[in-house]
Amino acid sequence: MVISLGKVTRDGKPYQRRRETECLLENLDLLEPDQLVDMCLNPDEIVPFEVLIYYLRHKELALEKRHVEALFKSFYTRIETSLNQSIPDSRVDRARDIREEIVVRIMEKIASDRNTQQDKMYYWEVNFNHAFESFRKDILKQLGPTYKSDPLRNATALSQSAEEGLDVSPEVEAAAAEFFNPNQSKLDDPAFRLRLLAAINDLPDDEKRAVGLILQGIQIESKDPDVMTISKALKCRERTVRNRLSRAYSKLKDALQVEELL
């Protein structure tokens, strides 16, 4: 039997799935789990997102782990495709991180509903496209190009003016010393220090911001709510910060050709 939504509108009327969605769920409910998954993954007859959400968030359906993982993979791939179209790299600043943040938060919502049965995503089964669009716009307002404050506007510059020309700030040198350990002698070379600065400045803006903050000794995350962290400054999750730093470090290694030293 298909699980009812169990929620009512402000007018006291029960929320209902679209009739075609309800009929499809009723037909799928008659199948064995393997057949059900095959139907949901059929590229010739793509099932609505509402159906995938139904099977992903309702733990009481008692599907095996392999069935849930297959449905999850399909859902994830389709969400990524949709976000690549609606938040393209060519039009949105830091598009990749924003898309990643949206996906992570949706997955967390599904996991929360599945594990706690709080039934907070019921509307996603009623009108997935509207729920998804509203959610996407909310995240864009928080993380997208519309936010005005620049977390680095009062930050220490990555470089300083010196009599002999541009030099790397002490903060950069200290962080680089740890990053490129154990070859401290590299940092004694002014040319290498300038290459390091140039490599940092060539990073994409989102990665450069994360590196700039960590070079100033700011923590990625903290249990103390009063401590300023990179996650708070950049208004993103710890996982997003670490992904940015990972990409940045990889690019710095390539740019400075020091893989063999690490």
NUMAR-100752 format. One record per residue (C-alpha): residue number from 1; residue in three letters; x negated, y, z negated. Coordinates in steps of 0.02 Angstrom, whole numbers. Each point is the difference from the previous one (the first is absolute). Example, Ala and Ser with C-alpha at 12.3 -4.5 7.8 and 13.67 -1.06 7.14 Angstrom:
BEGIN
1  Ala  -615  -225  -390
2  Ser  -69  172  33
This chain:
BEGIN
1  Met  0  0  0
2  Val  -65  173  47
3  Ile  -42  106  -153
4  Ser  114  150  -15
5  Leu  -71  174  -26
6  Gly  93  30  -162
7  Lys  -12  190  12
8  Val  136  130  21
9  Thr  4  174  74
10  Arg  46  156  -97
11  Asp  178  -30  56
12  Gly  -3  -171  -80
13  Lys  -2  -93  165
14  Pro  -121  -148  14
15  Tyr  -149  20  114
16  Gln  11  -117  148
17  Arg  -125  -57  128
18  Arg  41  25  183
19  Arg  116  -136  61
20  Glu  -128  -66  125
21  Thr  -131  -10  -138
22  Glu  119  -92  -115
23  Cys  47  -124  138
24  Leu  -182  -33  40
25  Leu  -41  -31  -183
26  Glu  146  -119  -13
27  Asn  -64  -99  150
28  Leu  -179  -1  -65
29  Asp  62  -59  -169
30  Leu  54  -163  82
31  Leu  -175  -40  63
32  Glu  -145  -90  -80
33  Pro  -139  120  -57
34  Asp  -116  -46  145
35  Gln  138  31  126
36  Leu  48  162  -87
37  Val  -177  67  12
38  Asp  -15  -52  182
39  Met  159  96  39
40  Cys  -61  154  -92
41  Leu  -167  -4  92
42  Asn  72  -32  172
43  Pro  -73  138  112
44  Asp  140  -23  127
45  Glu  138  37  -125
46  Ile  -71  121  -128
47  Val  99  1  -161
48  Pro  45  167  -82
49  Phe  -114  66  -136
50  Glu  147  -17  -120
51  Val  -14  -189  17
52  Leu  -186  -4  -38
53  Ile  24  112  -152
54  Tyr  137  -116  -62
55  Tyr  -114  -153  1
56  Leu  -151  94  -68
57  Arg  78  85  -150
58  His  121  -134  -62
59  Lys  -105  -121  -101
60  Glu  153  -101  -47
61  Leu  6  -68  178
62  Ala  -143  -113  -56
63  Leu  -92  -6  165
64  Glu  -170  -84  -6
65  Lys  -155  109  -5
66  Arg  -47  -41  180
67  His  170  54  61
68  Val  -7  165  -93
69  Glu  -177  32  63
70  Ala  52  -29  181
71  Leu  147  121  -18
72  Phe  -110  125  -90
73  Lys  -130  -4  140
74  Ser  134  31  130
75  Phe  74  143  -100
76  Tyr  -172  78  -29
77  Thr  -45  -9  185
78  Arg  163  79  54
79  Ile  -14  139  -129
80  Glu  -177  38  57
81  Thr  56  9  181
82  Ser  140  120  -46
83  Leu  -115  111  -102
84  Asn  -132  5  138
85  Gln  134  75  112
86  Ser  76  121  -125
87  Ile  -164  55  -83
88  Pro  -131  -6  140
89  Asp  -182  44  -28
90  Ser  10  128  140
91  Arg  134  104  -84
92  Val  -16  -22  -188
93  Asp  -150  41  -108
94  Arg  -60  -150  -102
95  Ala  131  -106  89
96  Arg  -82  -167  -40
97  Asp  -3  32  -187
98  Ile  179  62  1
99  Arg  59  -154  94
100  Glu  -95  -110  -122
101  Glu  76  90  -149
102  Ile  176  -22  68
103  Val  -26  -186  30
104  Val  -75  -26  -174
105  Arg  144  89  -85
106  Ile  132  -96  97
107  Met  -83  -164  -45
108  Glu  -6  53  -182
109  Lys  186  40  5
110  Ile  38  -171  74
111  Ala  -111  -86  -130
112  Ser  85  96  -140
113  Asp  173  -49  60
114  Arg  -54  -180  25
115  Asn  -83  -19  -170
116  Thr  119  101  -108
117  Gln  163  -20  98
118  Gln  39  183  -33
119  Asp  87  12  168
120  Lys  -68  173  41
121  Met  -20  -34  186
122  Tyr  179  -50  35
123  Tyr  24  145  122
124  Trp  -144  -65  107
125  Glu  113  -150  37
126  Val  144  117  46
127  Asn  -93  120  115
128  Phe  -185  -39  11
129  Asn  -41  132  131
130  His  74  141  -102
131  Ala  -80  -60  -162
132  Phe  -168  -21  86
133  Glu  7  170  85
134  Ser  44  88  -163
135  Phe  -139  -92  -92
136  Arg  -126  41  137
137  Lys  46  185  -3
138  Asp  -18  5  -190
139  Ile  -175  -71  10
140  Leu  -47  119  141
141  Lys  54  146  -108
142  Gln  -111  -62  -140
143  Leu  -153  -52  99
144  Gly  19  70  174
145  Pro  -61  159  82
146  Thr  138  103  -81
147  Tyr  -81  6  -172
148  Lys  -89  165  -20
149  Ser  -125  -17  -140
150  Asp  -178  -47  43
151  Pro  -73  -111  -138
152  Leu  -176  54  51
153  Arg  26  187  12
154  Asn  -89  26  -168
155  Ala  -119  -145  18
156  Thr  -187  12  1
157  Ala  -68  12  176
158  Leu  -89  -152  69
159  Ser  -143  111  57
160  Gln  -95  151  -66
161  Ser  -97  138  84
162  Ala  -188  -10  -27
163  Glu  -143  106  62
164  Glu  -54  -136  120
165  Gly  179  -26  62
166  Leu  149  -112  -40
167  Asp  -28  -123  -142
168  Val  103  -134  -84
169  Ser  77  46  -169
170  Pro  -63  -86  -159
171  Glu  167  -89  -17
172  Val  -22  -77  171
173  Glu  -178  -50  -37
174  Ala  50  -82  -164
175  Ala  141  -97  80
176  Ala  -105  -46  150
177  Ala  -139  -62  -115
178  Glu  122  -124  -75
179  Phe  78  -43  168
180  Phe  -166  -35  85
181  Asn  -84  -81  -148
182  Pro  -134  -71  -11
183  Asn  -85  102  138
184  Gln  -19  164  -95
185  Ser  -142  53  114
186  Lys  124  28  140
187  Leu  73  148  -96
188  Asp  -172  81  -9
189  Asp  10  25  187
190  Pro  85  168  39
191  Ala  46  -64  173
192  Phe  90  -149  -76
193  Arg  94  111  -123
194  Leu  59  110  142
195  Arg  53  -153  99
196  Leu  98  -56  -153
197  Leu  87  168  -11
198  Ala  39  -1  186
199  Ala  68  -176  -12
200  Ile  116  50  -143
201  Asn  59  154  93
202  Asp  38  -107  153
203  Leu  119  -112  -97
204  Pro  187  18  32
205  Asp  77  130  -114
206  Asp  89  -125  -114
207  Glu  -160  -100  -27
208  Lys  -107  155  -23
209  Arg  119  64  -133
210  Ala  -12  -164  -96
211  Val  -190  -3  13
212  Gly  -11  184  -48
213  Leu  99  -30  -159
214  Ile  -94  -156  -51
215  Leu  -165  89  28
216  Gln  55  124  -132
217  Gly  24  -141  -125
218  Ile  190  -4  5
219  Gln  73  -169  -41
220  Ile  107  -93  126
221  Glu  128  -44  -133
222  Ser  19  18  -189
223  Lys  118  -66  -133
224  Asp  -9  171  -83
225  Pro  142  105  76
226  Asp  -95  161  -40
227  Val  -154  -48  100
228  Met  -10  67  178
229  Thr  -31  -142  121
230  Ile  -25  -16  187
231  Ser  168  -87  13
232  Lys  86  150  -79
233  Ala  -100  129  98
234  Leu  38  -82  167
235  Lys  176  -53  -50
236  Cys  -23  -181  50
237  Arg  -19  -169  -81
238  Glu  -162  -74  -68
239  Arg  2  -132  137
240  Thr  8  136  133
241  Val  -148  92  -77
242  Arg  -104  -158  -6
243  Asn  43  -40  181
244  Arg  -54  175  53
245  Leu  -163  -16  -96
246  Ser  -32  -173  72
247  Arg  22  66  177
248  Ala  -107  152  -39
249  Tyr  -143  -103  -73
250  Ser  4  -117  149
251  Lys  -15  148  119
252  Leu  -139  78  -102
253  Lys  -97  -162  5
254  Asp  19  -9  188
255  Ala  -44  182  25
256  Leu  -155  -8  -108
257  Gln  -52  -174  56
258  Val  -36  -63  -174
259  Glu  94  -164  0
260  Glu  -159  -95  -32
261  Leu  -34  103  -155
262  Leu  165  -36  -87
